[in-house]
Amino acid sequence: MGIFGNFNSKKKENLDKGLKKTKESFFGKLSRAVVGKSKVDDDVLDELEEVLITSDVGVDTTIKIIERIEERVARDKYMGVEELNSILKEEIAGLLEENNSADVSDFDLPPSDDPYVIMVVGVNGVGKTTTIGKLAYQFKQAGKKVVIGAADTFRAAAIDQLEIWAQRVDVPLVKQKMGSDPASVAYDTVSSAKSSGADVVIIDTAGRLHNKVNLMNELSKIKRVMQKVIPVAPQEVLLILDGSTGQNAFEQAKQFTKATEVTALALTKLDGTAKGGVVLGISDQFKIPVKYIGIGEKMEDLQIFRRREFVETFFEK
Amino acid sequence: MFENLSDRLERSFKLLKGQGKITEINVAETLKDVRRAMLDADVNFKIAKTFTDNVKEKALGQNVLSAVKPGQMMVKLVHDELAELMGSEATDINIKGSPAVLLVAGLQGSGKTTFSGKLARLLKQKRGKNPLLVAGDVYRPAAIEQLKVLGEQIDTPVYTEEGNKNPVAIAKAAIKHARQAGHDMVIVDTAGRLAVDEEMMNEIASIKKAINPDEILFVVDSMTGQDAVNTAKEFNDRLDFDGVVLTKLDGDTRGGAALSIRTVVDKPIKFVGTGEKLDALDVFHPNRMADRILGMGDVVSLVEKAQEQFDEVEAKKLQKKLARNQFNFNDFLKQINQVKKMGNLKDLAGMIPGMGKAIKDVDIDDDAFKHVEAIIFSMTPAEREDPSLLSGTRRKRIANGSGTTVQEVNRLLKQFTETRKMMKMVAQGKRIGNPQQGFRN
């Protein structure tokens, strides 16, 4: 097998060890890297680079963080593990957009006469429908009147899936049959929510890869159609990102923002080993706040994203 | 923010082009770019590092004096390493059992159910099998319903047990049912699960034990990041799967996860999912993937796709006509339809070497042939049969009728004449000295 035969025998051991390591926390690794060293040296920075890259933070953001640390090392001359940890916390939190509205109160909404419309978008299989079920549950728990719109009219049984969630949470669902026009479903949902005095409308959309121009145009259309009922709708366009997605999440954020002006991100499937580090760079570059994180399959497994806590969890062993 | 791997490599190699020989310094710069490109493509950190280290070792070991063009040599080295990493040959699935039992496993949202439907269709239509789909995802709302809808679309029965929450029992019963009903293939779809979910991982291990599958396929999203290695390794430790299915490859991800998984678990990638429609499933060709990553295009795939769509009887008829120089606009239309049948134009164009980059941001309309068709449809049957009838006044009429201009009609006529000339030469088996000759004149 040539060099990769070589790789398999010689490096496999290292790789296995490396894989075990990723199960530990982000900063657990880092602490070990600086053990026995009195200051931050190149080895530590190399280790830091690895930690960040293997958490999907991406090359650009990693370089950015490391350069800032290097600058501070050069300026302060001496830096220990404790200082490094706190500086890293600062730097990472600094990359994440502050999500003011959500940090104030859980699942609260700005006061308005019209329903608050949340349009949920994302590529296939990231967990849009499940997130909508959980969101509906949380808003209902917070005493809001919720209406869901089944505008994923494409995927087999997507409507049935949402219907089961609507029944579980006990909120009304507006739907048409599979293959119908998603914009028309969205229009119906928003009109019905408005006339029934609902507080929140959540619109499901079909998963689509962001490089399919026609499908992205369809999203813009859905958005425009809802504005005929409520001119400011959707007040929120929520892009769902799979926590295990790598650097492609950047393109997803870029293309969905282009088509629908994404206002918030939700990061799903964070109960696995994936770190979702890619949101650091996305939040930094696109100035879109992460609003929710999905951490399990149950209804209550959706949390408001708090960047301080998110960064803190990196430090937990 | 970042370009895809082929773009990056292309640029890296350009830096090398002007240089006379490979030195420690110029190779370091290039390899840094290669490594960076691999990380941007989500190739695992350690694998990217080992990869570039190995390429470097080989490059410096070369007799630099004999290497006329260092850039070309580097392309070859990187390509060889990549191809080796991807595995050398396309690997088929095991469909020999009676019935052959196939187990599909993976994370949530990786595309297991869609893949199961596509595979059933492929086995049915191309291998003459009589598959049974088994709905083993008893957890996700409407997962069973989803498989049922897919089954209906491809006219394949789906085994379900309403209310039964035990996927092990369902899978066992399904195989028994398949035997009785005369199915020679059973495809067991399962619930998505996280590799760290002990309970769910135990469950999939129990399913494996209960049904003893002939083939276990691990389905993974091609957009997966660095975590792909962990997940693949966990699933492999528990299931010792036979192959990997890479889904959503019609996105713009470079699919570095494929490289990582292949290296870590040493199992072949067998299928790639390339679209939402049920026929969007391709057999994975490791060498071609390496070529594609390097921007060499996927010429072989293109040729095979063309062959698959090409009707042999039509082809013979056409050849006769060509030889007698009777190729007319009706044949031209048929040709266009053949090309259209081959699928999305942009996908096809992307397989041609050098085109990948050129068309990256261009939105190729599938209606690209619309004007051509409109012009031909505006001709009388006699004109289509015998293009030499097309006088100036006729051309003007055609332009008006098709909503185009006389210039456009002229351009099409010129293209047609040249195509005919070229095709005649090919049909008569003449060697064409300069392949571009036919287009110049």
Interface residues (C-beta under 8 A of the other chain):
Chain A: M1 G2 I3 F4 N6 F7 N8 K11 N14 L15 G18 L19 T22 K23 E50 I53 T54 S55 D56 G58 V59 D60 V123 N124 G125 V126 G127 G133 F154 R155 A156 A157 A158 D160 Q161 E163 I164 W165 R168 M178 L209 H210 N211 K212 V213 D242 S244 T245 G246 Q247 N248 A249 F250 E251 K254 K269 D271 G272 T273 A274 K275 V278 G281 Q285 E297
Chain B: M1 F2 R36 L39 D40 A41 D42 N44 F45 K46 I47 T50 N54 K58 E81 E84 L85 L107 Q108 G109 S110 G111 Y139 R140 P141 A142 A143 E145 Q146 L147 K148 V149 L150 Q153 L194 A195 V196 D221 M223 T224 G225 Q226 D227 A228 V229 N230 T231 K233 K248 D250 G251 D252 T253 G256 A257 T263 V264 D266 E276 D363
